Amino acid sequence: MQKIEITADTPLSALFRKEHHEMLHHVIDTWRPGLIGLTKEEALEMTTFCFDFDWIRPIEIYMDLTYLIINDGLYTPMSVLAHYMAMHSNLSKSEATLYALLKRYKRMCK
């Protein structure tokens, strides 16, 4: 597994296997109406996810990510995804919280 350096310009798709990019593309497109400051960026090139929690509930986002994880879509460890989302979204600023919730939902969905 290649080590991925996460920067401000790293797209979310870099953390997922290429064969799951179509599924990830669909997930991101379902989030679009609930994103603040939406750009016209291609879904797989998006680097920032500022959610409007009046439109989309956090559990929906966690469940979408969990679905990708349990279907072996994640290319990196789940801790890297938690780090990424803490840096690139307003889902939570706590990597520990993000990781704990992803782990919890993953356990629930198995």
SULCORUR-V548571 format. One record per residue. N is the residue number from 1. PSI is psi as a letter, one per 30 degrees, with the letter a starting at -180 (* if undefined). BURIAL is 1 if it has 9 or more other ideal C-beta (glycine too) atoms within 8 Angstrom, else 0. Layout:
N|PSI|BURIAL ; N|PSI|BURIAL
This chain:
1|k|0 ; 2|k|0 ; 3|k|0 ; 4|k|1 ; 5|k|0 ; 6|k|0 ; 7|a|0 ; 8|f|0 ; 9|g|0 ; 10|k|1 ; 11|l|1 ; 12|e|1 ; 13|f|1 ; 14|f|0 ; 15|f|1 ; 16|k|1 ; 17|k|1 ; 18|e|0 ; 19|f|0 ; 20|g|1 ; 21|e|1 ; 22|e|0 ; 23|e|1 ; 24|e|1 ; 25|e|1 ; 26|e|0 ; 27|e|1 ; 28|e|1 ; 29|e|0 ; 30|f|0 ; 31|f|1 ; 32|e|1 ; 33|f|0 ; 34|g|0 ; 35|k|1 ; 36|k|0 ; 37|h|0 ; 38|k|0 ; 39|l|0 ; 40|g|0 ; 41|k|0 ; 42|k|0 ; 43|e|1 ; 44|f|1 ; 45|f|0 ; 46|k|1 ; 47|f|1 ; 48|k|0 ; 49|j|1 ; 50|j|1 ; 51|k|1 ; 52|j|1 ; 53|f|0 ; 54|f|0 ; 55|e|0 ; 56|k|1 ; 57|k|0 ; 58|e|1 ; 59|e|0 ; 60|e|0 ; 61|e|1 ; 62|e|1 ; 63|e|1 ; 64|e|1 ; 65|e|1 ; 66|e|1 ; 67|e|1 ; 68|e|1 ; 69|e|1 ; 70|f|1 ; 71|g|0 ; 72|h|0 ; 73|f|1 ; 74|k|1 ; 75|f|1 ; 76|l|1 ; 77|l|0 ; 78|f|1 ; 79|e|0 ; 80|e|1 ; 81|e|1 ; 82|e|1 ; 83|e|1 ; 84|e|1 ; 85|e|1 ; 86|e|1 ; 87|e|0 ; 88|g|1 ; 89|l|1 ; 90|g|0 ; 91|e|1 ; 92|k|1 ; 93|f|0 ; 94|j|0 ; 95|e|1 ; 96|e|0 ; 97|e|0 ; 98|e|1 ; 99|e|1 ; 100|e|0 ; 101|e|1 ; 102|e|1 ; 103|e|1 ; 104|e|0 ; 105|e|1 ; 106|e|1 ; 107|e|0 ; 108|e|0 ; 109|f|1 ; 110|*|0
